[in-house]
Amino acid sequence: MIISTNAVLFDEIQSETLVVGVSKHPENTTKWEAFLSYFGEHILEWVKSGDISSDLKKIVKVPVANKETVKRILFVGIGDRKQLTQENIREAFGLVGKELLSSKPESVAVWIPSFTSDSTADADVAYLAAEGLGMGSFTYEGYKTTSNVPDYYLPAIELLTDVDTEEVVSYFEVGSIYADAVNEARILVNTPGNVLTSTQLGEYARELGETYEFETEILGKKEIEELGMGALLAVNQGSVEEPRLIVLKYQATEAWEDVIALVGKGITFDTGGYSIKTKTGIVGMKGDMGGAAAVLGAMQIIGELRPNKNVIAVIASTDNMISGNAFKPDDVITSMSGKTIEILNTDAEGRLVLADAVTYAKQQGANYIVDVATLTGGVITALGYDKTGALTNDEEFFETFMESSLETGEFVWRLPLTENDKKRIRKSDVADLNNSPGSDGHMIFGGGFVGEFVENTPWIHLDIAGTSDTKSAHDFGPKGGTGVMVRTLATLVERMADEE
């Protein structure tokens, strides 16, 4: 994507498609005087008559005659400018991205001031536009062999602004970085489990590490055995594919201190093991590594923007299969921490691999931990498909995280973790813990189990089982992987860097 800027001189626009925000009563804004003077007063009449709608996120495409370059204008409704939120702008540009994907123009100009409000300056709009355009124009064709339609990439983008063009371009570039990372995570979630094995996920991470000069370790089964990761190894027992422990370190300061760990569940396919899933429930389990995808996407942003914060990414990856060697209910396993676990449900495997992953992160010096996982169906029962569930043991850390979530527009809802919940996780006649206390409060038990290994380290657990994948198209793209939490995790790291 090539970005250029131009002062708001409509006769100098080089692009064939112009994107314009339309609010209620645009004639009351001085911004529209020059626009109407160049493109015609009749446009205002079309707005008043409703032929060009100001309704929020309503897009109307209008052809332009007798102009040398601009051939069409995409009018985007932004409603009442006083009530316009940043998420409204981001969503509107997501829909613009989808429209551009359909019409495939060679060049696009965005009139930035037409989207500003009391709470958004030109630079903010540029950032939101880049995120929305990048995510909204995402497609995933997979492995189809019948399509002769060439891939479409967003063309040259011309930003029209009458303020600091350098700042506007900088914000747009950052927004594009965020969108690109989300789309990479989506591709990972959409990739079939026979293609994206733990080995291949490790190779993807290795290439990411090489690109951004992270310190990278991709540990195989032998090294995992040497570390005593009995929980990860138990989940891997039934598989012909070796497990991987994926570690990326981004060291921003001279001393390796004040480190935040991003820990991802990387189950590349989940049968449920001997607690096997139903024939309908098992479909889509290629996406059970959505937490790993979120962490890798966040690390891509961190590699691009280089915040002044030490970060370690830890991903425990395997598939969960059935065979004569597979672990089974009533087994007792020993985790890397030394804590023993009674297995009551082999489909509660994500919390097992996370237990070893967070233990490893602590041993590597993590002072803060965020784990992210497609962990439980219980979070969907509790919160639906559009909300990420959270647990925490640290109010201040969680407050910073929630500020990041609000900034990105990724909805998170905190659930309680009580002492009674912890007692049920610790209830076993034969081990220190059990991995499935019951179907009631399932999301809390799943996250709370991981918390037993985090102990006193400031920690946030994110269950994205409902939000990692969507079954229908939405403002930011098609059905399939969403790349959820990529932007929030990266924003959290940037916020913590700014606090220092």
Secondary structure, 3 states (H helix, E strand, C coil): CCEEEECCCHHHCCCCEEEEEEECCHHHCCHHHHHHHHHCCHHHHHHHHCCCCCCCCCEEEEECCCCCCCCEEEEEEEECHHHCCHHHHHHHHHHHHHHHHHHCCCEEEEEHHHHCECCECHHHHHHHHHHHHHHHCCCCCCCCCCCCCCCCCCCEEEEECCCCHHHHHHHHHHHHHHHHHHHHHHHHHHCCCCCCCHHHHHHHHHHHHHHHCCEEEEECHHHHHHHCCHHHHHHHCCCCCCCEEEEEEECCCCCCCCEEEEEEEEEEEECCCCCCCCCCCCCCHHHCCHHHHHHHHHHHHHHHHCCCCCEEEEEEEEEECCCCCCCCCCCEEECCCCCEEECCCCCCCHHHHHHHHHHHHHHCCEEEEEEEECCCCHHHHHHCCCCEEEEECCHHHHHHHHHHHHHHCCCEEECCCCHHHHHHHCCCCCCCEECCCCCCCHHHHHHHHHHHHHCCCCEEEEECCCCCEECCCECCECCEECCCCHHHHHHHHHHHHHCC
